[in-house]
């Protein structure tokens, strides 16, 4: 029973880590200035998308959580 809860928690935390990675990475808005002198919300470059290099901790958590859920189902 404990293995099921641990697996579900690891999967949940891994998904949250991957979802919040763009927020933790830095500013979400661009640094362009409008003629009025205010910042614009338009990004300077398109979004980087899903990358293995930046999301590997979340992928590891999901994989370990999935393995523990699978092990709990077999037991």
mmCIF file of the N, C-alpha and C atoms, coordinates in Angstrom:
data_MODEL
# 
_entry.id   MODEL 
# 
loop_
_atom_site.group_PDB 
_atom_site.id 
_atom_site.type_symbol 
_atom_site.label_atom_id 
_atom_site.label_alt_id 
_atom_site.label_comp_id 
_atom_site.label_asym_id 
_atom_site.label_entity_id 
_atom_site.label_seq_id 
_atom_site.pdbx_PDB_ins_code 
_atom_site.Cartn_x 
_atom_site.Cartn_y 
_atom_site.Cartn_z 
_atom_site.occupancy 
_atom_site.B_iso_or_equiv 
_atom_site.pdbx_formal_charge 
_atom_site.auth_seq_id 
_atom_site.auth_comp_id 
_atom_site.auth_asym_id 
_atom_site.auth_atom_id 
_atom_site.pdbx_PDB_model_num 
ATOM 1   N N  . UNK A 1 1  ? 0.822  -1.194 0.000   1.00 0.00 ? 1  UNK A N  1 
ATOM 2   C CA . UNK A 1 1  ? 0.000  0.000  0.000   1.00 0.00 ? 1  UNK A CA 1 
ATOM 3   C C  . UNK A 1 1  ? 0.864  1.255  0.000   1.00 0.00 ? 1  UNK A C  1 
ATOM 4   N N  . UNK A 1 2  ? 1.973  1.228  0.757   1.00 0.00 ? 2  UNK A N  1 
ATOM 5   C CA . UNK A 1 2  ? 2.856  2.380  0.822   1.00 0.00 ? 2  UNK A CA 1 
ATOM 6   C C  . UNK A 1 2  ? 3.536  2.616  -0.516  1.00 0.00 ? 2  UNK A C  1 
ATOM 7   N N  . UNK A 1 3  ? 3.835  1.547  -1.238  1.00 0.00 ? 3  UNK A N  1 
ATOM 8   C CA . UNK A 1 3  ? 4.485  1.663  -2.536  1.00 0.00 ? 3  UNK A CA 1 
ATOM 9   C C  . UNK A 1 3  ? 3.581  2.355  -3.555  1.00 0.00 ? 3  UNK A C  1 
ATOM 10  N N  . UNK A 1 4  ? 2.292  2.126  -3.434  1.00 0.00 ? 4  UNK A N  1 
ATOM 11  C CA . UNK A 1 4  ? 1.336  2.789  -4.322  1.00 0.00 ? 4  UNK A CA 1 
ATOM 12  C C  . UNK A 1 4  ? 1.326  4.287  -4.069  1.00 0.00 ? 4  UNK A C  1 
ATOM 13  N N  . UNK A 1 5  ? 1.269  4.685  -2.810  1.00 0.00 ? 5  UNK A N  1 
ATOM 14  C CA . UNK A 1 5  ? 1.261  6.112  -2.474  1.00 0.00 ? 5  UNK A CA 1 
ATOM 15  C C  . UNK A 1 5  ? 2.566  6.784  -2.878  1.00 0.00 ? 5  UNK A C  1 
ATOM 16  N N  . UNK A 1 6  ? 3.674  6.105  -2.684  1.00 0.00 ? 6  UNK A N  1 
ATOM 17  C CA . UNK A 1 6  ? 4.970  6.659  -3.068  1.00 0.00 ? 6  UNK A CA 1 
ATOM 18  C C  . UNK A 1 6  ? 5.042  6.839  -4.582  1.00 0.00 ? 6  UNK A C  1 
ATOM 19  N N  . UNK A 1 7  ? 4.590  5.858  -5.327  1.00 0.00 ? 7  UNK A N  1 
ATOM 20  C CA . UNK A 1 7  ? 4.602  5.956  -6.783  1.00 0.00 ? 7  UNK A CA 1 
ATOM 21  C C  . UNK A 1 7  ? 3.712  7.072  -7.292  1.00 0.00 ? 7  UNK A C  1 
ATOM 22  N N  . UNK A 1 8  ? 2.514  7.188  -6.730  1.00 0.00 ? 8  UNK A N  1 
ATOM 23  C CA . UNK A 1 8  ? 1.603  8.255  -7.148  1.00 0.00 ? 8  UNK A CA 1 
ATOM 24  C C  . UNK A 1 8  ? 2.177  9.627  -6.812  1.00 0.00 ? 8  UNK A C  1 
ATOM 25  N N  . UNK A 1 9  ? 2.798  9.743  -5.658  1.00 0.00 ? 9  UNK A N  1 
ATOM 26  C CA . UNK A 1 9  ? 3.400  11.017 -5.261  1.00 0.00 ? 9  UNK A CA 1 
ATOM 27  C C  . UNK A 1 9  ? 4.562  11.387 -6.180  1.00 0.00 ? 9  UNK A C  1 
ATOM 28  N N  . UNK A 1 10 ? 5.404  10.416 -6.523  1.00 0.00 ? 10 UNK A N  1 
ATOM 29  C CA . UNK A 1 10 ? 6.534  10.693 -7.410  1.00 0.00 ? 10 UNK A CA 1 
ATOM 30  C C  . UNK A 1 10 ? 6.070  11.102 -8.808  1.00 0.00 ? 10 UNK A C  1 
ATOM 31  N N  . UNK A 1 11 ? 5.047  10.440 -9.326  1.00 0.00 ? 11 UNK A N  1 
ATOM 32  C CA . UNK A 1 11 ? 4.515  10.807 -10.638 1.00 0.00 ? 11 UNK A CA 1 
ATOM 33  C C  . UNK A 1 11 ? 3.930  12.220 -10.584 1.00 0.00 ? 11 UNK A C  1 
ATOM 34  N N  . UNK A 1 12 ? 3.173  12.531 -9.554  1.00 0.00 ? 12 UNK A N  1 
ATOM 35  C CA . UNK A 1 12 ? 2.553  13.844 -9.415  1.00 0.00 ? 12 UNK A CA 1 
ATOM 36  C C  . UNK A 1 12 ? 3.606  14.946 -9.311  1.00 0.00 ? 12 UNK A C  1 
ATOM 37  N N  . UNK A 1 13 ? 4.624  14.729 -8.494  1.00 0.00 ? 13 UNK A N  1 
ATOM 38  C CA . UNK A 1 13 ? 5.682  15.733 -8.328  1.00 0.00 ? 13 UNK A CA 1 
ATOM 39  C C  . UNK A 1 13 ? 6.474  15.895 -9.620  1.00 0.00 ? 13 UNK A C  1 
ATOM 40  N N  . UNK A 1 14 ? 6.716  14.819 -10.342 1.00 0.00 ? 14 UNK A N  1 
ATOM 41  C CA . UNK A 1 14 ? 7.426  14.904 -11.609 1.00 0.00 ? 14 UNK A CA 1 
ATOM 42  C C  . UNK A 1 14 ? 6.656  15.700 -12.650 1.00 0.00 ? 14 UNK A C  1 
ATOM 43  N N  . UNK A 1 15 ? 5.356  15.477 -12.726 1.00 0.00 ? 15 UNK A N  1 
ATOM 44  C CA . UNK A 1 15 ? 4.531  16.232 -13.672 1.00 0.00 ? 15 UNK A CA 1 
ATOM 45  C C  . UNK A 1 15 ? 4.494  17.705 -13.280 1.00 0.00 ? 15 UNK A C  1 
ATOM 46  N N  . UNK A 1 16 ? 4.378  18.000 -12.000 1.00 0.00 ? 16 UNK A N  1 
ATOM 47  C CA . UNK A 1 16 ? 4.404  19.396 -11.555 1.00 0.00 ? 16 UNK A CA 1 
ATOM 48  C C  . UNK A 1 16 ? 5.738  20.062 -11.865 1.00 0.00 ? 16 UNK A C  1 
ATOM 49  N N  . UNK A 1 17 ? 6.821  19.331 -11.678 1.00 0.00 ? 17 UNK A N  1 
ATOM 50  C CA . UNK A 1 17 ? 8.139  19.897 -11.950 1.00 0.00 ? 17 UNK A CA 1 
ATOM 51  C C  . UNK A 1 17 ? 8.271  20.237 -13.435 1.00 0.00 ? 17 UNK A C  1 
ATOM 52  N N  . UNK A 1 18 ? 7.774  19.367 -14.306 1.00 0.00 ? 18 UNK A N  1 
ATOM 53  C CA . UNK A 1 18 ? 7.853  19.654 -15.736 1.00 0.00 ? 18 UNK A CA 1 
ATOM 54  C C  . UNK A 1 18 ? 6.920  20.790 -16.140 1.00 0.00 ? 18 UNK A C  1 
ATOM 55  N N  . UNK A 1 19 ? 5.778  20.918 -15.463 1.00 0.00 ? 19 UNK A N  1 
ATOM 56  C CA . UNK A 1 19 ? 4.837  21.985 -15.793 1.00 0.00 ? 19 UNK A CA 1 
ATOM 57  C C  . UNK A 1 19 ? 5.356  23.347 -15.356 1.00 0.00 ? 19 UNK A C  1 
ATOM 58  N N  . UNK A 1 20 ? 6.033  23.422 -14.225 1.00 0.00 ? 20 UNK A N  1 
ATOM 59  C CA . UNK A 1 20 ? 6.504  24.703 -13.715 1.00 0.00 ? 20 UNK A CA 1 
ATOM 60  C C  . UNK A 1 20 ? 7.915  25.042 -14.163 1.00 0.00 ? 20 UNK A C  1 
ATOM 61  N N  . UNK A 1 21 ? 8.561  24.175 -14.935 1.00 0.00 ? 21 UNK A N  1 
ATOM 62  C CA . UNK A 1 21 ? 9.923  24.439 -15.387 1.00 0.00 ? 21 UNK A CA 1 
ATOM 63  C C  . UNK A 1 21 ? 10.048 25.745 -16.174 1.00 0.00 ? 21 UNK A C  1 
ATOM 64  N N  . UNK A 1 22 ? 9.135  26.075 -17.094 1.00 0.00 ? 22 UNK A N  1 
ATOM 65  C CA . UNK A 1 22 ? 9.269  27.356 -17.800 1.00 0.00 ? 22 UNK A CA 1 
ATOM 66  C C  . UNK A 1 22 ? 9.166  28.563 -16.866 1.00 0.00 ? 22 UNK A C  1 
ATOM 67  N N  . UNK A 1 23 ? 8.397  28.442 -15.803 1.00 0.00 ? 23 UNK A N  1 
ATOM 68  C CA . UNK A 1 23 ? 8.256  29.551 -14.861 1.00 0.00 ? 23 UNK A CA 1 
ATOM 69  C C  . UNK A 1 23 ? 9.531  29.718 -14.060 1.00 0.00 ? 23 UNK A C  1 
ATOM 70  N N  . UNK A 1 24 ? 10.144 28.607 -13.639 1.00 0.00 ? 24 UNK A N  1 
ATOM 71  C CA . UNK A 1 24 ? 11.369 28.671 -12.854 1.00 0.00 ? 24 UNK A CA 1 
ATOM 72  C C  . UNK A 1 24 ? 12.556 29.114 -13.699 1.00 0.00 ? 24 UNK A C  1 
ATOM 73  N N  . UNK A 1 25 ? 12.474 28.930 -15.030 1.00 0.00 ? 25 UNK A N  1 
ATOM 74  C CA . UNK A 1 25 ? 13.580 29.229 -15.922 1.00 0.00 ? 25 UNK A CA 1 
ATOM 75  C C  . UNK A 1 25 ? 13.866 30.724 -16.003 1.00 0.00 ? 25 UNK A C  1 
ATOM 76  N N  . UNK A 1 26 ? 12.893 31.565 -15.808 1.00 0.00 ? 26 UNK A N  1 
ATOM 77  C CA . UNK A 1 26 ? 13.153 33.004 -15.879 1.00 0.00 ? 26 UNK A CA 1 
ATOM 78  C C  . UNK A 1 26 ? 11.919 33.776 -16.269 1.00 0.00 ? 26 UNK A C  1 
ATOM 79  N N  . UNK A 1 27 ? 12.152 34.940 -16.830 1.00 0.00 ? 27 UNK A N  1 
ATOM 80  C CA . UNK A 1 27 ? 11.057 35.822 -17.228 1.00 0.00 ? 27 UNK A CA 1 
ATOM 81  C C  . UNK A 1 27 ? 10.216 35.192 -18.313 1.00 0.00 ? 27 UNK A C  1 
ATOM 82  N N  . UNK A 1 28 ? 8.932  35.402 -18.231 1.00 0.00 ? 28 UNK A N  1 
ATOM 83  C CA . UNK A 1 28 ? 8.035  34.878 -19.247 1.00 0.00 ? 28 UNK A CA 1 
ATOM 84  C C  . UNK A 1 28 ? 7.743  35.906 -20.324 1.00 0.00 ? 28 UNK A C  1 
ATOM 85  N N  . UNK A 1 29 ? 7.942  37.184 -20.032 1.00 0.00 ? 29 UNK A N  1 
ATOM 86  C CA . UNK A 1 29 ? 7.673  38.204 -21.030 1.00 0.00 ? 29 UNK A CA 1 
ATOM 87  C C  . UNK A 1 29 ? 8.983  38.703 -21.620 1.00 0.00 ? 29 UNK A C  1 
ATOM 88  N N  . UNK A 1 30 ? 8.883  39.273 -22.795 1.00 0.00 ? 30 UNK A N  1 
ATOM 89  C CA . UNK A 1 30 ? 10.060 39.785 -23.479 1.00 0.00 ? 30 UNK A CA 1 
ATOM 90  C C  . UNK A 1 30 ? 10.524 41.098 -22.885 1.00 0.00 ? 30 UNK A C  1 
ATOM 91  N N  . UNK A 1 31 ? 11.639 41.590 -23.410 1.00 0.00 ? 31 UNK A N  1 
ATOM 92  C CA . UNK A 1 31 ? 12.193 42.848 -22.922 1.00 0.00 ? 31 UNK A CA 1 
ATOM 93  C C  . UNK A 1 31 ? 12.032 43.963 -23.938 1.00 0.00 ? 31 UNK A C  1 
ATOM 94  N N  . UNK A 1 32 ? 11.168 43.767 -24.941 1.00 0.00 ? 32 UNK A N  1 
ATOM 95  C CA . UNK A 1 32 ? 10.935 44.809 -25.939 1.00 0.00 ? 32 UNK A CA 1 
ATOM 96  C C  . UNK A 1 32 ? 10.220 45.993 -25.285 1.00 0.00 ? 32 UNK A C  1 
ATOM 97  N N  . UNK A 1 33 ? 10.550 47.177 -25.758 1.00 0.00 ? 33 UNK A N  1 
ATOM 98  C CA . UNK A 1 33 ? 9.886  48.387 -25.270 1.00 0.00 ? 33 UNK A CA 1 
ATOM 99  C C  . UNK A 1 33 ? 8.929  48.912 -26.337 1.00 0.00 ? 33 UNK A C  1 
ATOM 100 N N  . UNK A 1 34 ? 7.781  49.355 -25.909 1.00 0.00 ? 34 UNK A N  1 
ATOM 101 C CA . UNK A 1 34 ? 6.844  50.006 -26.805 1.00 0.00 ? 34 UNK A CA 1 
ATOM 102 C C  . UNK A 1 34 ? 7.238  51.471 -26.951 1.00 0.00 ? 34 UNK A C  1 
ATOM 103 N N  . UNK A 1 35 ? 6.626  52.148 -27.888 1.00 0.00 ? 35 UNK A N  1 
ATOM 104 C CA . UNK A 1 35 ? 6.904  53.577 -28.066 1.00 0.00 ? 35 UNK A CA 1 
ATOM 105 C C  . UNK A 1 35 ? 6.539  54.369 -26.827 1.00 0.00 ? 35 UNK A C  1 
ATOM 106 N N  . UNK A 1 36 ? 5.585  53.872 -26.082 1.00 0.00 ? 36 UNK A N  1 
ATOM 107 C CA . UNK A 1 36 ? 5.171  54.567 -24.869 1.00 0.00 ? 36 UNK A CA 1 
ATOM 108 C C  . UNK A 1 36 ? 6.145  54.321 -23.716 1.00 0.00 ? 36 UNK A C  1 
ATOM 109 N N  . UNK A 1 37 ? 7.129  53.431 -23.917 1.00 0.00 ? 37 UNK A N  1 
ATOM 110 C CA . UNK A 1 37 ? 8.109  53.169 -22.875 1.00 0.00 ? 37 UNK A CA 1 
ATOM 111 C C  . UNK A 1 37 ? 7.760  52.016 -21.958 1.00 0.00 ? 37 UNK A C  1 
ATOM 112 N N  . UNK A 1 38 ? 6.629  51.381 -22.206 1.00 0.00 ? 38 UNK A N  1 
ATOM 113 C CA . UNK A 1 38 ? 6.208  50.266 -21.356 1.00 0.00 ? 38 UNK A CA 1 
ATOM 114 C C  . UNK A 1 38 ? 6.707  48.945 -21.935 1.00 0.00 ? 38 UNK A C  1 
ATOM 115 N N  . UNK A 1 39 ? 6.888  47.969 -21.076 1.00 0.00 ? 39 UNK A N  1 
ATOM 116 C CA . UNK A 1 39 ? 7.271  46.630 -21.530 1.00 0.00 ? 39 UNK A CA 1 
ATOM 117 C C  . UNK A 1 39 ? 6.114  45.984 -22.272 1.00 0.00 ? 39 UNK A C  1 
ATOM 118 N N  . UNK A 1 40 ? 6.443  45.160 -23.233 1.00 0.00 ? 40 UNK A N  1 
ATOM 119 C CA . UNK A 1 40 ? 5.443  44.391 -23.954 1.00 0.00 ? 40 UNK A CA 1 
ATOM 120 C C  . UNK A 1 40 ? 5.451  42.949 -23.455 1.00 0.00 ? 40 UNK A C  1 
ATOM 121 N N  . UNK A 1 41 ? 4.346  42.275 -23.600 1.00 0.00 ? 41 UNK A N  1 
ATOM 122 C CA . UNK A 1 41 ? 4.266  40.881 -23.178 1.00 0.00 ? 41 UNK A CA 1 
ATOM 123 C C  . UNK A 1 41 ? 4.662  39.917 -24.287 1.00 0.00 ? 41 UNK A C  1 
ATOM 124 N N  . UNK A 1 42 ? 4.979  40.447 -25.461 1.00 0.00 ? 42 UNK A N  1 
ATOM 125 C CA . UNK A 1 42 ? 5.379  39.600 -26.575 1.00 0.00 ? 42 UNK A CA 1 
ATOM 126 C C  . UNK A 1 42 ? 6.786  39.056 -26.332 1.00 0.00 ? 42 UNK A C  1 
ATOM 127 N N  . UNK A 1 43 ? 6.965  37.743 -26.393 1.00 0.00 ? 43 UNK A N  1 
ATOM 128 C CA . UNK A 1 43 ? 8.300  37.194 -26.159 1.00 0.00 ? 43 UNK A CA 1 
ATOM 129 C C  . UNK A 1 43 ? 9.252  37.540 -27.296 1.00 0.00 ? 43 UNK A C  1 
ATOM 130 N N  . UNK A 1 44 ? 10.537 37.643 -26.981 1.00 0.00 ? 44 UNK A N  1 
ATOM 131 C CA . UNK A 1 44 ? 11.526 37.964 -28.006 1.00 0.00 ? 44 UNK A CA 1 
ATOM 132 C C  . UNK A 1 44 ? 11.818 36.769 -28.893 1.00 0.00 ? 44 UNK A C  1 
ATOM 133 N N  . UNK A 1 45 ? 11.676 35.558 -28.368 1.00 0.00 ? 45 UNK A N  1 
ATOM 134 C CA . UNK A 1 45 ? 11.901 34.341 -29.138 1.00 0.00 ? 45 UNK A CA 1 
ATOM 135 C C  . UNK A 1 45 ? 10.758 33.378 -28.864 1.00 0.00 ? 45 UNK A C  1 
ATOM 136 N N  . UNK A 1 46 ? 10.460 32.483 -29.810 1.00 0.00 ? 46 UNK A N  1 
ATOM 137 C CA . UNK A 1 46 ? 9.398  31.505 -29.548 1.00 0.00 ? 46 UNK A CA 1 
ATOM 138 C C  . UNK A 1 46 ? 9.763  30.592 -28.387 1.00 0.00 ? 46 UNK A C  1 
ATOM 139 N N  . UNK A 1 47 ? 8.761  30.003 -27.787 1.00 0.00 ? 47 UNK A N  1 
ATOM 140 C CA . UNK A 1 47 ? 8.979  29.118 -26.648 1.00 0.00 ? 47 UNK A CA 1 
ATOM 141 C C  . UNK A 1 47 ? 9.905  27.964 -26.988 1.00 0.00 ? 47 UNK A C  1 
ATOM 142 N N  . UNK A 1 48 ? 10.658 27.542 -26.003 1.00 0.00 ? 48 UNK A N  1 
ATOM 143 C CA . UNK A 1 48 ? 11.636 26.488 -26.251 1.00 0.00 ? 48 UNK A CA 1 
ATOM 144 C C  . UNK A 1 48 ? 10.984 25.116 -26.342 1.00 0.00 ? 48 UNK A C  1 
ATOM 145 N N  . UNK A 1 49 ? 9.750  24.984 -25.890 1.00 0.00 ? 49 UNK A N  1 
ATOM 146 C CA . UNK A 1 49 ? 9.072  23.695 -25.967 1.00 0.00 ? 49 UNK A CA 1 
ATOM 147 C C  . UNK A 1 49 ? 9.585  22.724 -24.919 1.00 0.00 ? 49 UNK A C  1 
ATOM 148 N N  . UNK A 1 50 ? 9.350  21.452 -25.175 1.00 0.00 ? 50 UNK A N  1 
ATOM 149 C CA . UNK A 1 50 ? 9.757  20.420 -24.236 1.00 0.00 ? 50 UNK A CA 1 
ATOM 150 C C  . UNK A 1 50 ? 11.173 19.982 -24.570 1.00 0.00 ? 50 UNK A C  1 
ATOM 151 N N  . UNK A 1 51 ? 12.051 20.104 -23.606 1.00 0.00 ? 51 UNK A N  1 
ATOM 152 C CA . UNK A 1 51 ? 13.433 19.699 -23.825 1.00 0.00 ? 51 UNK A CA 1 
ATOM 153 C C  . UNK A 1 51 ? 13.875 18.706 -22.771 1.00 0.00 ? 51 UNK A C  1 
ATOM 154 N N  . UNK A 1 52 ? 14.616 17.698 -23.196 1.00 0.00 ? 52 UNK A N  1 
ATOM 155 C CA . UNK A 1 52 ? 15.105 16.690 -22.261 1.00 0.00 ? 52 UNK A CA 1 
ATOM 156 C C  . UNK A 1 52 ? 16.097 17.311 -21.289 1.00 0.00 ? 52 UNK A C  1 
ATOM 157 N N  . UNK A 1 53 ? 16.932 18.219 -21.794 1.00 0.00 ? 53 UNK A N  1 
ATOM 158 C CA . UNK A 1 53 ? 17.979 18.813 -20.968 1.00 0.00 ? 53 UNK A CA 1 
ATOM 159 C C  . UNK A 1 53 ? 17.400 19.580 -19.772 1.00 0.00 ? 53 UNK A C  1 
ATOM 160 N N  . UNK A 1 54 ? 16.308 20.290 -19.973 1.00 0.00 ? 54 UNK A N  1 
ATOM 161 C CA . UNK A 1 54 ? 15.753 21.082 -18.873 1.00 0.00 ? 54 UNK A CA 1 
ATOM 162 C C  . UNK A 1 54 ? 14.723 20.316 -18.042 1.00 0.00 ? 54 UNK A C  1 
ATOM 163 N N  . UNK A 1 55 ? 14.175 19.243 -18.569 1.00 0.00 ? 55 UNK A N  1 
ATOM 164 C CA . UNK A 1 55 ? 13.113 18.515 -17.861 1.00 0.00 ? 55 UNK A CA 1 
ATOM 165 C C  . UNK A 1 55 ? 13.530 17.150 -17.352 1.00 0.00 ? 55 UNK A C  1 
ATOM 166 N N  . UNK A 1 56 ? 14.810 16.842 -17.337 1.00 0.00 ? 56 UNK A N  1 
ATOM 167 C CA . UNK A 1 56 ? 15.221 15.493 -16.938 1.00 0.00 ? 56 UNK A CA 1 
ATOM 168 C C  . UNK A 1 56 ? 14.877 15.155 -15.487 1.00 0.00 ? 56 UNK A C  1 
ATOM 169 N N  . UNK A 1 57 ? 14.906 16.100 -14.534 1.00 0.00 ? 57 UNK A N  1 
ATOM 170 C CA . UNK A 1 57 ? 14.512 15.692 -13.169 1.00 0.00 ? 57 UNK A CA 1 
ATOM 171 C C  . UNK A 1 57 ? 13.050 15.239 -13.092 1.00 0.00 ? 57 UNK A C  1 
ATOM 172 N N  . UNK A 1 58 ? 12.166 15.932 -13.794 1.00 0.00 ? 58 UNK A N  1 
ATOM 173 C CA . UNK A 1 58 ? 10.763 15.539 -13.804 1.00 0.00 ? 58 UNK A CA 1 
ATOM 174 C C  . UNK A 1 58 ? 10.545 14.212 -14.488 1.00 0.00 ? 58 UNK A C  1 
ATOM 175 N N  . UNK A 1 59 ? 11.288 13.966 -15.573 1.00 0.00 ? 59 UNK A N  1 
ATOM 176 C CA . UNK A 1 59 ? 11.171 12.684 -16.267 1.00 0.00 ? 59 UNK A CA 1 
ATOM 177 C C  . UNK A 1 59 ? 11.656 11.537 -15.399 1.00 0.00 ? 59 UNK A C  1 
ATOM 178 N N  . UNK A 1 60 ? 12.723 11.760 -14.646 1.00 0.00 ? 60 UNK A N  1 
ATOM 179 C CA . UNK A 1 60 ? 13.226 10.714 -13.743 1.00 0.00 ? 60 UNK A CA 1 
ATOM 180 C C  . UNK A 1 60 ? 12.207 10.422 -12.652 1.00 0.00 ? 60 UNK A C  1 
ATOM 181 N N  . UNK A 1 61 ? 11.604 11.470 -12.089 1.00 0.00 ? 61 UNK A N  1 
ATOM 182 C CA . UNK A 1 61 ? 10.600 11.263 -11.039 1.00 0.00 ? 61 UNK A CA 1 
ATOM 183 C C  . UNK A 1 61 ? 9.397  10.485 -11.570 1.00 0.00 ? 61 UNK A C  1 
ATOM 184 N N  . UNK A 1 62 ? 8.947  10.829 -12.775 1.00 0.00 ? 62 UNK A N  1 
ATOM 185 C CA . UNK A 1 62 ? 7.805  10.118 -13.363 1.00 0.00 ? 62 UNK A CA 1 
ATOM 186 C C  . UNK A 1 62 ? 8.170  8.661  -13.644 1.00 0.00 ? 62 UNK A C  1 
ATOM 187 N N  . UNK A 1 63 ? 9.387  8.419  -14.137 1.00 0.00 ? 63 UNK A N  1 
ATOM 188 C CA . UNK A 1 63 ? 9.809  7.044  -14.436 1.00 0.00 ? 63 UNK A CA 1 
ATOM 189 C C  . UNK A 1 63 ? 9.920  6.206  -13.169 1.00 0.00 ? 63 UNK A C  1 
ATOM 190 N N  . UNK A 1 64 ? 10.512 6.763  -12.103 1.00 0.00 ? 64 UNK A N  1 
ATOM 191 C CA . UNK A 1 64 ? 10.637 6.022  -10.848 1.00 0.00 ? 64 UNK A CA 1 
ATOM 192 C C  . UNK A 1 64 ? 9.256  5.793  -10.226 1.00 0.00 ? 64 UNK A C  1 
ATOM 193 N N  . UNK A 1 65 ? 8.397  6.802  -10.306 1.00 0.00 ? 65 UNK A N  1 
ATOM 194 C CA . UNK A 1 65 ? 7.036  6.644  -9.782  1.00 0.00 ? 65 UNK A CA 1 
ATOM 195 C C  . UNK A 1 65 ? 6.255  5.595  -10.549 1.00 0.00 ? 65 UNK A C  1 
ATOM 196 N N  . UNK A 1 66 ? 6.399  5.601  -11.881 1.00 0.00 ? 66 UNK A N  1 
ATOM 197 C CA . UNK A 1 66 ? 5.720  4.588  -12.695 1.00 0.00 ? 66 UNK A CA 1 
ATOM 198 C C  . UNK A 1 66 ? 6.241  3.187  -12.405 1.00 0.00 ? 66 UNK A C  1 
ATOM 199 N N  . UNK A 1 67 ? 7.549  3.072  -12.194 1.00 0.00 ? 67 UNK A N  1 
ATOM 200 C CA . UNK A 1 67 ? 8.122  1.757  -11.869 1.00 0.00 ? 67 UNK A CA 1 
ATOM 201 C C  . UNK A 1 67 ? 7.622  1.258  -10.524 1.00 0.00 ? 67 UNK A C  1 
ATOM 202 N N  . UNK A 1 68 ? 7.501  2.157  -9.554  1.00 0.00 ? 68 UNK A N  1 
ATOM 203 C CA . UNK A 1 68 ? 7.002  1.715  -8.248  1.00 0.00 ? 68 UNK A CA 1 
ATOM 204 C C  . UNK A 1 68 ? 5.519  1.364  -8.307  1.00 0.00 ? 68 UNK A C  1 
ATOM 205 N N  . UNK A 1 69 ? 4.746  2.071  -9.119  1.00 0.00 ? 69 UNK A N  1 
ATOM 206 C CA . UNK A 1 69 ? 3.342  1.704  -9.291  1.00 0.00 ? 69 UNK A CA 1 
ATOM 207 C C  . UNK A 1 69 ? 3.215  0.351  -9.980  1.00 0.00 ? 69 UNK A C  1 
ATOM 208 N N  . UNK A 1 70 ? 4.061  0.111  -10.962 1.00 0.00 ? 70 UNK A N  1 
ATOM 209 C CA . UNK A 1 70 ? 4.058  -1.180 -11.642 1.00 0.00 ? 70 UNK A CA 1 
ATOM 210 C C  . UNK A 1 70 ? 4.471  -2.306 -10.700 1.00 0.00 ? 70 UNK A C  1 
ATOM 211 N N  . UNK A 1 71 ? 5.475  -2.035 -9.858  1.00 0.00 ? 71 UNK A N  1 
ATOM 212 C CA . UNK A 1 71 ? 5.912  -3.040 -8.885  1.00 0.00 ? 71 UNK A CA 1 
ATOM 213 C C  . UNK A 1 71 ? 4.814  -3.323 -7.867  1.00 0.00 ? 71 UNK A C  1 
ATOM 214 N N  . UNK A 1 72 ? 4.083  -2.293 -7.469  1.00 0.00 ? 72 UNK A N  1 
ATOM 215 C CA . UNK A 1 72 ? 2.995  -2.496 -6.510  1.00 0.00 ? 72 UNK A CA 1 
ATOM 216 C C  . UNK A 1 72 ? 1.853  -3.280 -7.131  1.00 0.00 ? 72 UNK A C  1 
ATOM 217 N N  . UNK A 1 73 ? 1.635  -3.098 -8.426  1.00 0.00 ? 73 UNK A N  1 
ATOM 218 C CA . UNK A 1 73 ? 0.575  -3.848 -9.098  1.00 0.00 ? 73 UNK A CA 1 
ATOM 219 C C  . UNK A 1 73 ? 0.943  -5.329 -9.233  1.00 0.00 ? 73 UNK A C  1 
ATOM 220 N N  . UNK A 1 74 ? 2.228  -5.620 -9.380  1.00 0.00 ? 74 UNK A N  1 
ATOM 221 C CA . UNK A 1 74 ? 2.672  -7.006 -9.543  1.00 0.00 ? 74 UNK A CA 1 
ATOM 222 C C  . UNK A 1 74 ? 2.635  -7.742 -8.199  1.00 0.00 ? 74 UNK A C  1 
ATOM 223 N N  . UNK A 1 75 ? 2.975  -7.023 -7.143  1.00 0.00 ? 75 UNK A N  1 
ATOM 224 C CA . UNK A 1 75 ? 3.035  -7.644 -5.810  1.00 0.00 ? 75 UNK A CA 1 
ATOM 225 C C  . UNK A 1 75 ? 1.662  -8.018 -5.314  1.00 0.00 ? 75 UNK A C  1 
# 
